[in-house]
Amino acid sequence: MDTEDIKLSIKRVFTDRPFLWMIAGVALAGVIYMLLVGFNIRPSDVTVYIRFTRFGENGFYGFSKSHWAYHFTFLIFGLVAAVTHIALMIKFHNLGRRQTALFVGWAGIFILIISAAYALAVMNLGRIS
């Protein structure tokens, strides 16, 4: 892919206003997700169950525990999910699959909403009331 192809790709995206709004929506959902999750990370001495495994060092009915710093991976997930969905949207749009690109955008927003609910639920497990 040379610079002319990249310029043509950018021009196609910016001339399609509804598609550009969808890209902005996915980016905004990603930013809101990262802010919401980021501001809810609290240092704590309480370890929380993070994954199901049979081989964890603290195996308790197949679950393993981890420190609160593990929650920063939720932020990384939000960034990767938003960037990946935007890149897929642009790729599908350049291939002439606009409807598929819009579907990927809506799917990205849906995934970020479900992920926010999941991340906040996990973070509330370690809270001492």
N, C-alpha and C positions, 0 to 999 in steps of 0.2 A: 504494500500500500504506500503510495507516494503522497507528496504534499497536495497534489491536485485532487486526489481522491478524498483526502481529509477535508479540504476546503469545500468540495461538492457535498460531502456528508453533512458538514456543519450548515451549509446553505439550505439543504433539504429540511433539516430539523427546524431551523429558524423561520422557514416560510410556512410551515404547518403549525399554526397557532394553537389549535386544540391539543396537538401532540406535545407542543412545548409546555402547555399548562399541565399536562399529565407528568412530564418530567419534573416540573417544579413541584407538583404534588408529592411525588415519590421522594424527592430531595427534602421537602418540608417534613414529611412523615418520618424520615430518617433522623432529621435534626431534633424533632420533638421527642422521638424515642430515646435518642442519646441524652438529651437534657433531662427527661423524666427519670430515666434509669440512673444517670450520673448523679443527680441530686439526691437520690434515695440510697446511695451506697454509704453505709455507716461503719466505721471501725468497731469491731466487737471481738471479745474473747470467745464468744460462743461459736462453735463450729456447726455448720449446717450440712445436711445431706445434699450432695450435688449430683451424683450419678449412680445408676444401678450397675453394680459389678460384683462378681463373685470373688475377685482376686484383690480387693482393696485391703490395705493394711489395717483399717479399722472396720472390717466387715461386720455389719450388723444386719442380718437378714438380707444380705446381698447389696446393701447400700454402703457407700464410702462417704466420709466427711471431709470437708476442706475448710480452709481459713476464709475470712471475709474478702480477701484480695481476689479470690476467684471471681467475684462479681464483676470485676473489670472486663472479663471476657464477654459479658453481655454487651458492653459498649462496643467492643471490637466487632461483635456479630452485627450490631445495628449498622455500623459503617460499611461492613462488607456486603450486607444484604441490600442496602440502598444503592451502593455503587454498582454492584453486579446487576441489579434489576435495570438501572438506567443504561448500563452498557448493552444489555440484551435488548432493551427497547430500541436503542439507536441502531443496533445491528439488524433487527427485524425490519425496522423502518427503511433502512437502506436496501434491504432485499425486496422491498415492495410489499411487505406483510404488515401493513399498518394496523389492521384489526388484531393481529397476534401481538404486536407491540403494545397496543392499548390494554390487552388482556394481561400481559406480563406486568404492566404498570399497576393495574388494579390488584393483581395477585401480590405484588410487592407491598402495597399499602396494607392489604389484609394480613400478610405475614408479619409485618411490623406491629400491627395492632395486637395480634395474638401473642407475639413475642414479648410485647410490653406487659401484657397481663401475666404471662408466665414468669418473667423476670421479677416483677414486683411481688408476685406470690412467693417466689423463692427467697427474696430479700426479707420478706416479713417473717419467714421461718426463724431467723436468727434474732429477732427482736425480743428483748426481755421486757415483759409488761410490768 
